[in-house]
C-alpha cells in the first residue's frame, strides 16, 4: 500500500468497464455464520486464517490495533483515534432464524447509533418474557438503533429478542445487562467536554432487538429498535458520535484524502472478538437492474463469515459508516461490497 496511489472509481452503469459486469449466474457468498448452541468460547472463535471463506489477508484484534497496523499513508495518531472511536459502535448480533432454518442460531455483525436526542425510559420493560430479567417487571431503555443486513434478519420475528452485544473485545468476556465504567483520569473527551463515561472497564453489554423499524431489501439493510437495561449505554454511543465529528473536523486535509482511498471494516467474524481490517477502496458505483438502481461500494479490506452487517468506514461518508453486505464473485475477481451508501 505504502505511498502508491490508486484513485477509487466513481461511475455509473453507462461507463462501467466490461470487466466489472456480473455473470448472469453470479454467486453471492453470504457472510453469516451458523452456530450450534454452546457456551464454549473456543467453539465460537474459529480461526479465520484457516477458513476457506476468508477474504483478504489481515485482520487485527481491536485490542492490539495500533499505528503499526495502518498502511504508511494513514499511519498517523489522528487516524488511529478516529478508527478507535468508530469501533465502539460496532456490535455482535446473535439471531434465532425462522422459516426453513427455524431454531438455528446465526451470528453476524452490525453497528449502532442513537435515534433520539435523549434516552427513552420505559417504566416497564416492553419485551415479552424479557431475557434480561426473568420476566419480572423492571425498567428498560431505548433510543439506540442497530443496523445490519436484511439477509441477517430477514423476518421481522427474527428481530424480536435477537441478542446485540456491545464492546465484545476479548475472548470469553462476560456479557452483562449493566456495567461499571471507569472514570477517565483526565475527565475530558477528545472534543474537550467533561465525561466520566468513556473509559470502559472491559465487560461487554447486552441489548435486545425489540422490533424491525426499517427494511431496505435493495440495500440489504435492516434497522432494529433496541431495548437495554443500563441508560449509560445510550450516553456512550451518543458521545462516540460527538467525538467522531470532532475528530474528523480536526483531521488534516491530506489524511482526509487518504481516508477517501481506503476503507476500514470493524467486525466479529465467526463470532470472535472484534477485529479491524484496512485496505483499499475500489469504487463507489451505481448499477441498474431493470427499473431499480442500486449502489455498491467495493473494497478489498478483509472479512470472513460473521462479518455481514459490519460498519465500513470511509472518508467519503465520515460521520456514518456503510454496512458491509458480503463478498461477490465477478468475472475476473472477488471483491467485498456494501449496498448501503
C-alpha positions in Angstrom: 0.0 0.0 0.0 2.7 2.5 1.1 3.0 5.6 -1.0 1.4 4.1 -4.1 -1.8 5.9 -5.1 -4.8 4.5 -6.8 -7.9 6.7 -7.2 -11.1 4.7 -6.5 -13.5 4.7 -9.4 -16.8 6.5 -9.0 -19.0 6.0 -12.0 -22.5 5.0 -13.2 -23.5 1.9 -15.2 -23.1 3.6 -18.6 -19.3 4.0 -18.1 -18.8 0.7 -16.3 -15.9 -1.3 -17.7 -16.8 -4.7 -19.1 -14.6 -6.5 -16.6 -16.8 -5.0 -13.8 -20.1 -6.5 -15.1 -21.5 -9.6 -13.4 -22.2 -13.0 -14.9 -25.9 -13.8 -15.1 -25.4 -16.6 -12.6 -23.2 -14.6 -10.3 -22.7 -16.3 -6.9 -23.1 -14.2 -3.8 -21.4 -15.6 -0.7 -23.4 -14.6 2.4 -21.2 -13.9 5.3 -23.4 -15.1 8.1 -22.1 -17.7 10.5 -24.3 -20.6 11.7 -23.7 -21.6 15.3 -24.6 -24.7 17.3 -25.8 -23.8 20.8 -22.8 -23.8 23.0 -21.3 -21.8 25.9 -17.8 -23.0 25.0 -15.9 -19.9 23.9 -13.5 -22.0 21.9 -16.3 -23.3 19.7 -17.4 -19.7 18.9 -14.0 -18.4 17.8 -13.0 -20.4 14.7 -9.6 -19.3 13.3 -10.4 -17.1 10.3 -6.9 -17.7 8.9 -7.7 -21.3 8.0 -11.3 -20.6 6.9 -12.0 -21.2 3.2 -14.4 -18.3 3.2 -11.8 -15.8 4.4 -11.4 -12.9 2.1 -8.4 -10.6 2.3 -5.2 -11.0 4.1 -5.2 -9.4 7.5 -7.4 -8.8 10.5 -6.2 -7.4 13.8 -7.9 -7.8 17.2 -9.1 -4.4 18.2 -7.2 -4.6 21.5 -4.0 -5.0 19.5 -4.7 -2.4 16.8 -2.0 0.3 16.7 -0.3 2.7 14.4 1.9 -0.1 13.0 -1.3 -1.9 11.7 -2.1 1.1 9.4 -0.8 1.5 5.9 2.0 4.0 5.7 -0.2 6.7 4.2 -2.6 6.5 7.2 0.0 5.9 9.9 -0.9 9.0 12.0 -2.3 9.3 15.5 -5.4 11.2 14.3 -6.4 8.3 12.0 -5.9 5.8 14.8 -8.0 7.8 17.2 -10.7 8.2 14.5 -10.8 4.4 14.0 -10.9 3.6 17.7 -13.9 5.9 18.1 -15.7 4.1 15.3 -15.0 0.6 16.8 -17.1 1.4 19.8 -20.3 1.5 17.7 -19.6 -2.0 16.1 -21.7 -4.8 17.7 -22.0 -8.6 17.5 -25.5 -9.9 16.7 -27.0 -13.3 17.5 -30.3 -14.2 15.8 -32.5 -17.2 16.0 -33.7 -17.9 12.5 -37.3 -18.5 11.3 -38.7 -20.3 8.3 -36.8 -23.1 6.7 -33.9 -22.6 9.2 -36.2 -22.3 12.2 -34.4 -22.6 15.5 -30.8 -22.3 14.2 -28.6 -19.7 15.8 -26.7 -17.3 13.5 -24.0 -14.8 14.3 -23.2 -11.6 12.4 -22.1 -8.0 12.9 -23.8 -4.6 13.0 -23.4 -1.0 14.1 -25.3 1.3 16.5 -26.3 4.9 16.6 -28.7 7.0 18.7 -32.1 7.6 17.2 -33.2 10.2 19.7 -31.7 13.2 21.4 -32.4 11.7 24.8 -32.6 8.2 26.1 -36.1 6.7 26.1 -37.2 5.3 29.5 -39.8 2.6 29.9 -41.3 2.2 33.4 -41.9 -1.5 32.5 -39.7 -3.3 30.0 -41.8 -3.8 26.8 -40.1 -7.1 25.8 -42.3 -10.1 26.3 -40.5 -12.6 28.6 -37.5 -10.3 28.7 -34.4 -12.5 28.7 -32.6 -9.9 30.8 -34.8 -10.1 33.9 -36.6 -13.5 34.0 -39.9 -11.9 33.2 -40.2 -9.8 36.3 -41.4 -6.2 35.9 -38.4 -3.8 35.6 -37.3 -0.6 33.9 -35.7 -0.6 30.4 -34.4 2.0 28.0 -34.4 2.7 24.3 -33.2 5.2 21.8 -30.4 3.2 20.1 -30.9 1.8 16.6 -28.7 -1.0 15.3 -28.1 -1.6 11.6 -27.3 -4.9 10.0 -28.1 -6.8 6.8 -31.5 -7.9 5.6 -30.0 -11.3 4.9 -29.0 -11.5 8.6 -32.5 -10.6 9.9 -34.8 -11.5 7.0 -38.0 -11.8 9.0 -39.5 -9.4 11.5 -39.9 -12.2 14.0 -36.1 -12.7 13.9 -35.5 -9.1 15.1 -37.5 -9.6 18.3 -35.3 -10.6 21.1 -32.3 -11.1 19.0 -29.2 -10.5 21.1 -26.9 -7.5 20.5 -23.6 -7.5 22.2 -21.7 -4.2 22.7 -17.9 -4.0 23.3 -17.1 -7.7 22.8 -13.4 -7.2 22.5 -11.8 -10.2 24.2 -12.5 -13.9 24.1 -14.6 -15.3 27.0 -15.7 -11.8 28.1 -18.8 -12.0 30.4 -21.9 -10.3 28.9 -23.9 -8.2 31.4 -27.1 -6.2 31.4 -25.4 -3.4 33.5 -21.8 -2.4 33.7 -19.3 -0.4 35.6 -17.5 2.5 33.9 -14.0 3.6 34.9 -13.6 7.4 35.2 -11.3 8.9 32.6 -8.4 10.3 34.7 -8.4 13.5 32.5 -12.1 13.9 32.9 -12.2 15.1 29.3 -13.1 13.6 26.0 -11.5 14.3 22.6 -13.9 17.2 21.9 -13.0 18.8 25.2 -16.2 18.1 27.1 -16.3 16.7 30.6 -17.1 13.0 30.7 -16.7 10.1 33.1 -18.5 7.6 30.7 -15.9 6.9 28.0 -13.4 4.5 29.6 -15.0 1.1 29.8 -14.0 -1.5 32.4 -13.6 -4.4 30.0 -17.0 -6.2 30.0 -19.4 -6.4 27.2 -23.0 -5.2 27.4 -26.2 -6.8 26.2 -29.1 -5.2 24.4 -32.1 -6.9 22.7 -34.0 -6.3 19.5 -37.5 -5.0 20.1 -38.7 -4.6 16.6 -37.6 -4.2 13.0 -38.2 -0.5 12.2 -36.9 -0.3 8.7 -36.1 -2.8 5.9 -34.4 -1.8 2.6 -34.0 -5.0 0.6 -32.3 -3.2 -2.3 -29.7 -2.1 0.1 -29.5 -5.4 2.1 -30.2 -3.2 5.1 -32.3 -3.6 8.3 -32.7 -1.2 11.2 -33.6 -2.6 14.6 -35.1 -0.7 17.5 -33.4 -2.0 20.7 -34.1 -2.3 24.4 -31.3 -2.2 27.0 -31.2 -2.1 30.8 -28.5 0.5 31.5 -29.2 4.0 30.4 -25.4 4.8 30.2 -25.1 2.7 27.1 -27.0 5.5 25.3 -24.6 8.1 26.6 -21.6 6.1 25.4 -22.9 5.7 21.8 -24.1 9.4 21.7 -20.6 10.5 23.0 -18.9 8.4 20.4 -20.6 10.2 17.5 -19.9 13.6 19.1 -16.2 12.6 19.3 -16.3 11.2 15.8 -17.4 14.6 14.3 -14.8 16.4 16.3 -12.0 14.1 15.2 -12.9 14.4 11.5 -13.1 18.2 11.7 -9.6 18.3 13.1 -8.2 15.8 10.6 -5.6 17.3 8.2 -6.8 17.6 4.6 -4.1 15.2 3.3 -5.3 12.5 5.8 -9.0 13.0 4.8 -7.9 12.5 1.2 -6.1 9.2 2.1 -9.2 8.0 4.0 -11.2 8.5 0.9 -9.0 6.0 -0.8 -9.2 3.4 1.9 -11.9 1.6 4.0 -11.8 0.2 7.5 -14.1 -2.8 8.3 -14.8 -3.5 12.0 -16.5 -6.9 12.5 -17.0 -10.1 14.5 -16.0 -12.8 12.1 -17.1 -16.3 13.3 -18.5 -14.6 16.4 -14.9 -13.9 17.6 -14.0 -10.7 19.5 -13.9 -7.5 17.4 -11.3 -7.2 14.7 -10.2 -4.4 12.3 -9.1 -4.7 8.7 -7.9 -1.9 6.5 -7.3 -1.8 2.7 -8.2 0.0 -0.5 -11.5 1.4 -1.6 -12.0 0.0 -5.1 -15.0 2.1 -6.2 -18.3 3.7 -5.4 -20.6 2.6 -8.2 -24.2 2.9 -9.4 -25.7 -0.1 -11.2 -29.1 -0.6 -12.7 -31.2 -3.8 -12.6 -34.3 -3.2 -14.7 -36.1 -0.2 -13.2 -34.2 -0.4 -9.9 -31.0 1.5 -9.3 -28.6 0.1 -6.7 -25.3 1.5 -5.4 -22.3 -0.6 -4.4 -19.2 0.3 -2.5 -16.4 -2.2 -3.4 -13.2 -2.7 -1.4 -10.5 -5.1 -0.5 -10.4 -5.0 3.3 -10.5 -8.5 4.9 -13.7 -10.1 6.0 -15.0 -13.6 6.8 -18.2 -15.4 7.9 -19.9 -13.3 10.6 -18.7 -10.0 9.1 -22.1 -9.4 7.5 -23.6 -6.1 8.7 -20.3 -4.7 9.9 -19.6 -0.9 9.8 -17.4 0.1 6.8 -15.6 3.3 7.5 -14.7 5.6 4.6 -13.7 9.2 4.2 -16.4 9.7 1.6 -19.0 9.5 4.4 -17.0 10.3 7.5 -19.9 10.6 10.1 -21.8 7.4 9.2 -20.4 4.0 8.1 -21.6 1.9 5.2 -23.0 -1.5 6.1 -20.9 -4.5 4.8 -23.0 -6.9 2.8 -20.8 -9.8 1.6 -18.2 -10.7 -1.0 -19.2 -11.2 -4.6 -17.6 -13.1 -7.4 -17.2 -11.1 -10.6 -15.9 -12.5 -13.9 -12.2 -11.9 -13.1 -12.0 -11.4 -9.3 -13.7 -11.4 -5.9 -14.5 -8.2 -4.1 -16.1 -7.2 -0.9 -19.1 -4.9 -1.3 -21.7 -2.8 0.6 -25.0 -1.8 -0.9 -25.8 0.9 1.6 -24.1 4.2 0.8 
